[in-house]
Amino acid sequence: MTDLSSAFADRSTPLSRVRDLLHRYPAISPAVVLVVAVLVFGLLNDRFLAPANLSLITQQVAVVGTLAIAQTLVILTAGIDLSVGAAMILAAMVMAQSASSSGVPPVLALVLGLAAGIAAGALNGLLVTRLKLPPFIVTLGTLSIFTALTLLYTDGNTVRGSQLSSTLTFTGDTLSVLGIKISVGVLIMLALYVLIAYVLKRTAWGRHVYAVGDDKEAARLSGVRVNRVLASVYLVAGAIIAITAWIQIGRTNAASPNSGLDLNLDSITAVVIGGTSLFGGRGVIWGTLLGALIVGVFRNGLALAGLDVLYQTLTVGVLVIVAVAVDQWIRKAKS
């Protein structure tokens, strides 16, 4: 009786009520952080809220935000993908090299890049489901594999925008909304968020993704084909990674085997800051978008403040640690 009363008393405190609220609505905390960050950086520098700078932030977020969708799906299953950045660069180079050097039609080059992304996801999914290897170890290994394959395929050469068809750079085209330039890549990113949000909330597959991440054994006993769900998640993630590669080419108007060095960390940061638990089974895709915006706002705001890129990376690392610590605290609400 004493234990029950003390547990009830703990849940009735203001702090525990906040924790329960964040557990039920994971997107609240990143929304608050984003608003505060925008206000602070806006007060510190007049240029931060200028339309030109806001245009830059949205276009930068397009790459990280789209890649973070793939990362979210994997993390929801209690996995993690350390190879997303390397797989994206591989897909981008397949698109660019096949179109510029091999004379492949641009649309077919996009298809080949999509196939490369899906193949990368399939390899990760196969190793996780068939060999029962931990996702961390698998994707740490494929990170090196994809990086090496990219360098072998390209000889380390960059494909410039002048060598590319307008079809491949189309995602970099912009349109003006209230003075802010929104790229086609941003619109594609938003469309993917709408699609994945619907799939996760309204379809059986989405419910199975959450069930597998929450408790694989319980999901298996309830009739969910766990390995099939995991394999499909990595395949879908691979397709999204390939779409991100197309957005990256348009964003930079080039394809370089040495680009995107921080994308793995930034994508994980966006997902975790967005309220998705690293332990799986909890999170919303819209929180990831907020997390990606937070990463973009912090990097841009610190750059305007004149801080070195190393300090920007340091800040992102601190955000990851803080977000995981908060996640651990919120998880206590479940127990």
N, C-alpha and C positions, 0 to 999 in steps of 0.2 A: 504494500500500500504506500509505503514511504517513497519507493522508487517511482511509482506512478505519479504521485503528487509532485515530486521534484521535477520529473520530466514535463508535466503539464505547466509547472511554474516557469521552467526554462523557455517553453514555447510561447509563454504569454509576455515575455519581456520585449521591449521595443526592438532590440537588436535581433532577436530571434524572429520577430515578425517581418523585419526587413529581409532577413535571410530566406524565409519562406516565400516572400514575395518575389525575390530574385530567382528562386528555384522554379517558381511557376511561370515567370515571365523573364527569360534570360536576356531579352533584348533591352531591358530597361537600363541596366548599368552602362552598356556601350553608348546608348543614346545620351545619357547624362554626361559621360566623358567627352563625347563629340561636341556637344553644345558648349561645355566649359572650355574645351581646347580652342574652339573657334572664337569664343569671346576673348579669351586671354591673348591669343596671337593677334586678333584684330585690334586689341587695345595697345599691344606692344609695337605694332607696325601698321601704318596706314595702308601700305601696299597690299597687305594680306587679303583684304576684302575687295580689292579692285577686280573688275570683271576679267581682266587679262590673267590675273593670278588664279582666280577661281577656275578659269578655263584650263589652266595648266594642271591644277590639282585633279580635276575630273578626268582629264586625259591620261594622267599618270595612274590614277586609280583603276582605269579600265583594265590594265594588264593584271595587276595584283588582285583586283576584285573578281575577275573571271577565273583566274587560277585558284583563288580561294574557294570557289564553288566546288571544284574537284576535291580540294583538300577537305572541305566540310563533309562531303559524302563519305570519304574514307575515315575521318575521325569519328563520325557518328557511329561507325561500326566498331569503335574502340581500337582502330588502327591508326597509322600515320604514314604519310608518303613523303619521304625525303628526296624523291627523285623528280618531283613535279617540274621544277625549273629546268633540269637537264633534259627531261622528256620534251618540254615545250621548245627548247632551243633545237633539239634534234628534228622535231616536226617542222619548225620554221625553216631550217636549213634544207630539209627535203623539198619543201615548197619552192624556196628561192633558187636552189641549185638546179633542180629539175627543169624549172622554167627558163632560167638564164643560160645555163651551160648545155643542157641536154635538148633544148628546143621543144620541150613538152608544152602543149597548150595550157594556158593559165588555169582553166577550170580543172583539168586533169591533174595539174600540179597541186591544187588545193585538195583534191581527192587523195593523192598520194601522201600528202602531209597528214590528212585525217587518218589514213590507214596506218601511218607511222605512230601517231598518238595512240590509236586503239591497240596497236601491237604492243606498245610499251605498257599500257594498262593491262593487257592480257597476260603479258609475262609476269608482272607483279601479282596479278590475281592467281595465276597458275602456281607460282611458288608459295603463295600464302595458303591456298586451299588444298593443293595436292601434296606438297612436301611438308605442310604444317609448320612452316617457318614463321617466326614473329615478323610482322610488317616492318618494324623498325630495322631489323637486320636485312630483310629482303630489299627494301628501298634504299638502304645505305649502300648495298652492293650494286643495285641497278643505277644508282646515281653515278657511280664511277663508270659503269658499262655504257650508259647513254652518252656521257661526256666523251669517252674515248671513241665511240662510234661516230659522234659528230665531228670530232677532229680528224679522224681517219677519212671520213666521207668528204670533208671540205678542204683538207690540208691546211686548216686554220684560216682560210680566206673569207673575207667579208664580201657579201653581195650588196652592191649599192643600189639605191632607189632608181638610178638612171638605167640600170640593167633589168629592172622589173616591170612587168605589165601593170597597168592601172587596176586590173582585177585584184592583184595581190596587195596593192597599197590602198585599195578602196576604203578600208577600215579607218584610214587616217583622215579621210575627208570630213569636213566639219560643217555644221549649220549653226546659226546664231539664235539663241533663246534668251531674251531679256539681256542682251549684250554679252552673254556667256557663250563661248564657242563649244558646242557639244559634238564630239566626233562620232562617226558611225560605230566605232568600236565601243563607245559608251552605251549606245542604243542596243547593240548586240548583247553587251553585258547585262543590261537591265532586262532584256527579253529572256535571257537565260535564268535570271533570278526569279522572274515571274513563273516560268515553266517549272523549274526545280521546286519552288515553293509549293506549287499546285501538286506536283507529283508526290512530294513528301507528305503532304497533309491529306490528300484526297484519294490516293491509290493504295492498293494492298501492298505493292512493292515498297512504298514509302514507309508504311507501318512496319513492314518486315525489317527494313533498315534500322529503325529505332529499336525494334525487339532484339535483333542480333547484337546491337551495341550495348543494350542494357544487360542482357544475360543470354549468352549463346546457348547454354544447356537448356534453359527454360524455353527459349525459342524453338529449339530442336524438338523438345518434348511436346510442344504445342502444334507441331506439324510444319514448322518453317524449315525449308531446305537451306540450311545455313550456308553451306559451301556455294550453292548456286547464287544466293543473295550477295555473298562477298565477291564472287567472280564478276557478277554483273555490275557491282559498284565500281570495281577497278576498270571495267570496260567503259562505263559511262564517264568515269573520271578521265580516262585516256582521250575520249572524244572531246571533252571540254578543254583539255590541255591543248589539243590540236587547234581548236577554235581560238584559244588564247594566243597561239603562235601566229595566227593570221592577224589578230589584233595587234600583236607586238610588231609585226612587219609594217603595218600601217602607221603605228605610233612613231616608230623610229625612221621610217622610210628607208629601211635597210634590213639585212639579216646578218647577224654576226655570231659566230660560234662562241664568242667571249662575253656576250651580253647576259643580263639577268642573273648575276652572281648572288644577289641578295633575295631573289624571288622565293626560294625555299623558306627562309626565315620569315619573310614578310607575309607569305601566305598562311603559315602556321600562326603567326602573330594575329593576323586578321581574324582567323577562325576562333582562336582562344579568347581574344579581347571581345569578340562578338557574342560570347556567352555559351559557345559549344564546349561541352566537357571533353577533356582529353581522354577521359575514361569511357566515353561512348554513351549513347542512348539519350542524351539531352542536348538540346540546342535548336535554334531556328535559323533558317538560311538568311533571313533579313538581318539578323544580328551580325552575320559575316560581312554583309555589305557595310554596315556601320563600322565594323572593325577595320575593313579596308580603307574606309574614309578616314578613320582615326590615324592609321599608319601614314596615309598620304598627307593629312593635315600636319602631323608632327614633323615629318621629313621636310615639308615645305616651309613650315613656320620656323623651324630651327635653321634652315638654309637662309631664310630672310634675316634671321638674327645674326648671321655671319658665322655660325658654328661650322667647324670642319665636318666632313662626311663621316669621319670616324665617330664623332660624338652623336651624330644622328643614328648610326648603327648601334651605338652603346645604349641610346635611349630606347630603341626598339627592343633590344635585349632585356632591358629593365621592365618594359611593358609586358613582355612574355612572362617573366617571373612573377610579377604582381598579379597578372591575370590568372595564372595557374594557382597561386596562393588563394585568391578570391574564390576560384572554382572549388578548391578543397574545402574551404569554409562553407560554401553554399551546399556542397554535397552532404553536409551533416544534416541538412533539413530532410533529406531522403530517409535517413536512418531514424 
